[in-house]
Amino acid sequence: DTGVSQDPRHKITKRGQNVTFRCDPISEHNRLYWYRQTLGQGPEFLTYFQNEAQLEKSRLLSDRFSAERPKGSFSTLEIQRTEQGDSAMYLCASSPQTGLPGNTIYFGEGSWLTVV
Amino acid sequence: AQKITQTQPGMFVQEKEAVTLDCTYDTSDQSYGLFWYKQPSSGEMIFLIYQGSYDEQNATEGRYSLNFQKARKSANLVISASQLGDSAMYFCAMRRPSGGYNKLIFGAGTRLAVHP
């Protein structure tokens, strides 16, 4: 399978615990994105990387959230001191770099987070 | 504000019939891209079709076509010959030049149910 893969697919955690999600993009894609999707809504942009550089962060990304892409390949999204409002699906996506509007962004299957 | 509006929370269609899912968008940009994604219950966002703002022809991809009416700022998805496997959430999304076309703005989605 050469698509975007995410791990774990499901995570249940207690409020206050830290969680980390991993994303492996399509291998030749140098752009990587994180989105969050809550029930009944479309995905919302969180952040994106070009290679290892994090170039944009949404105001949705509070200081409890940190994303890294250390070698420009896989990425991790960590949520510290989780809150019930963090319960959502976290989608990772990747695309090649062309700077064109038709550059398709390919998504993974998402990581479901439930904070209890 | 740049936004995507999908006014149909849910749609029903009989198998083998065609269905149109509505999408309107709001932007002041001249260059932008419009996308439709399908999200089955597994969670993955599956790319279906793309329309560029400068494209004069309506996009088609197999059973999917996009009815692009630029002056009305609408980009409706038409699915012909519906199949049971088409039952899913469908999201319209827009990509703008701000930030190098690095963000997709999604609508709230339409849930399509295909009946036998």
Interface residues (C-beta under 8 A of the other chain):
Chain A: R31 Y33 Y35 G40 Q41 G42 P43 E44 F45 Y48 L55 E56 M89 L91 A93 G99 L100 P101 G102 N103 T104 I105 Y106 F107 G108 E109 G110 W112
Chain B: I4 S31 Y32 G33 F35 Y37 S42 G43 E44 M45 I46 F47 Y50 G52 S53 F91 A93 R95 R96 P97 G99 G100 Y101 N102 K103 L104 I105 F106 G107 A108 G109
